[in-house]
Amino acid sequence: MGVYITGLCSNEFYQYDLFDDTNIEKAQAIDKIIDDIRSRYGSNSILRSSFLHSGIKAMSGGIGEEDYPVMTSLL
């Protein structure tokens, strides 16, 4: 069981981690590109290859496809 919240605060904030050297700006840019592609070509246009012929919907996991927000709205 989990809690799912969107739109709680502006997506311009990020909590940095002392032990994580991830380039946040690069990750956000990639997420925006993925969102743009999914908006234009559909939510299944980019997915993990393990879902390709598995018969399992890539966006499954308790959240319906119509409720699946774009990644940039979560950042």
C-alpha positions as MATLAB code, in Angstrom:
seq = 'MGVYITGLCSNEFYQYDLFDDTNIEKAQAIDKIIDDIRSRYGSNSILRSSFLHSGIKAMSGGIGEEDYPVMTSLL';
ca = [
       0.000    0.000    0.000;
       1.242    3.475   -0.749;
       0.190    7.072   -0.931;
       0.245    8.929   -4.236;
       0.222   12.742   -4.270;
       0.669   15.189   -7.145;
       0.678   18.960   -7.337;
       1.697   19.380   -3.694;
       4.316   22.031   -4.440;
       6.073   23.665   -7.354;
       8.288   21.290   -9.309;
      11.206   23.734   -9.240;
      12.358   22.428   -5.826;
      14.544   19.384   -5.283;
      16.040   17.952   -2.099;
      19.681   17.153   -2.738;
      21.468   14.194   -1.223;
      25.085   14.402   -0.025;
      25.791   10.900   -1.306;
      24.109   11.197   -4.702;
      26.007   12.815   -7.549;
      23.134   12.630  -10.035;
      22.919   15.580  -12.395;
      19.424   16.793  -11.494;
      19.096   19.192  -14.427;
      20.028   16.433  -16.884;
      17.553   13.986  -15.305;
      14.779   16.600  -15.431;
      15.559   17.355  -19.094;
      15.383   13.645  -19.961;
      12.070   13.288  -18.092;
      10.647   16.260  -20.012;
      11.703   14.724  -23.336;
      10.077   11.412  -22.362;
       6.895   13.285  -21.387;
       6.856   15.108  -24.725;
       7.256   11.845  -26.664;
       4.517   10.130  -24.612;
       2.194   13.112  -25.086;
       2.705   13.045  -28.832;
       2.817    9.286  -29.511;
       0.991    7.735  -26.527;
       1.932    6.434  -23.097;
       3.337    3.169  -24.477;
       5.713    4.841  -26.937;
       8.589    4.608  -24.430;
       8.742    1.696  -22.003;
      11.182   -0.826  -20.573;
      12.100   -3.567  -23.011;
      11.163   -6.222  -20.438;
       7.494   -5.250  -20.944;
       7.653   -5.479  -24.745;
       6.380   -9.061  -25.200;
       5.464   -9.882  -21.587;
       1.724   -9.235  -21.811;
       1.999   -6.957  -18.768;
       1.052   -3.304  -19.185;
       4.048   -1.096  -18.482;
       1.955    1.478  -16.612;
       0.298   -1.084  -14.340;
       0.790   -1.088  -10.617;
      -2.371    0.342   -9.151;
      -2.528    3.563  -11.140;
      -4.784    3.645  -14.156;
      -3.418    4.940  -17.431;
      -5.770    7.932  -17.368;
      -4.405    8.910  -13.932;
      -0.738    8.463  -14.872;
       0.877   11.914  -14.657;
       3.822   12.997  -16.745;
       7.170   12.666  -14.984;
       7.915   16.387  -14.937;
       4.819   16.966  -12.820;
       6.372   14.749  -10.154;
       9.737   16.510  -10.020;
];
